[in-house]
Amino acid sequence: MGALPLAGVRVLDFTWVVAGPVATRILADHGAEVIKLERKPGPPGSRQTGLQGDLHRDKLSIAINMANPRGVEIARRLAQKSDVVMDNFSARVMRSWGMDYESLRALKPDIICVSMSGLGHTGPRASYVSYGPTLQALGGYTLMMAEATGEPAGYGYSYADMAGGYTGALAALLALWHRRRTGHGQFVDLSQFEAVVSVIGPALLDIAINRREQTPPGYRSQELPAAPHGVYKCRPHGDDDDRWLAIAVRSQVEWEHFVAAIGSPVWAYEAKFRTLYLRMRNRDELDRNVSRWTVEQTAEDAMERLQRAGVPAGVVSNGADICERNPQLKAREFWGTVTLPDGRSTHVTGIPAKLSATPGSIRTPSPDIGSANDYVLSELLDYSRAEQEALIADKAVWP
């Protein structure tokens, strides 16, 4: 196994919540020394499990009071020792600390600053604060995910955070590659709003090319005509009574295979379902008929039966499916394990890109807040023990 691909790269991480930490986690998993700057103290073990434990594995943590000028000075000195400074604040925050790109490149000319603000650093809404669900609403996702009644629904989880996080990691890599070739750093102005809008899919193309006003697609196919097409309630599985199956029948051949697989019920031979066009016209009644079959099947059994018949079908996975039952994730050893300071172990999400020569790795759990204070202040910044104690007494550093 080769060295981690980002070994030797240091990232000063101001990010918080989800989008920014996703970006810096990707860099940390592949060997970058990510130093997460915490602006508040916290009790030991306060975020070593759950989502926050997953987001901050493989990182170091320092606790600096950015409301104290001496705390800001520590951060600026650390930026001089770093290759990349990343934040996901609104556009004005880093500037208020004198840690915007123009200020930092005066200290370190080849610094790379990646600012993952919600709406970018220019435009009439540059100073706005945003969260993922807000950006999804602005981008049209909330409407596109409307319920059958037409009421906007949106995603249950913040898709915008994932889109922004992965885009932020890619942007940092591109800037590092540019610096390797030219010796110059740069400022990356990343709008999370634009990141999530860019992956909205067919609806964006329809608006751009056909100039059509969008309506919620519901469970209708957005690619090719299909009927039946949707998710259908299934029989409970163990203690889980919320089981569903996705089915897509796109051609006459698939329809014939579907009918045979579900036992050739009488209703399937009615004239109103004879062709794809007619099935599309009578979609609501068709869906009711299909649901009467699926509700008597477990989602797993129905999926296997339909797939064997050549009909596209798949279980609508929940958390237990993904974490415990998915055979593909198990075979690829996707779920990582880290050992917590108290000796317990916990699972974290894996690294989806498996590099053959320089694979990333999950090495350490999420750190206690401020656990790298001594390393940063002593080894990187050369503060003496007396100076460190004075910083703590002055509340510039949280112990």
Order of alpha helices (4+ residues) and beta strands (2+ residues): beta-alpha-beta-alpha-beta-alpha-beta-alpha-alpha-beta-alpha-alpha-alpha-beta-alpha-alpha-beta-beta-alpha-alpha-alpha-alpha-beta-alpha-beta-beta-alpha
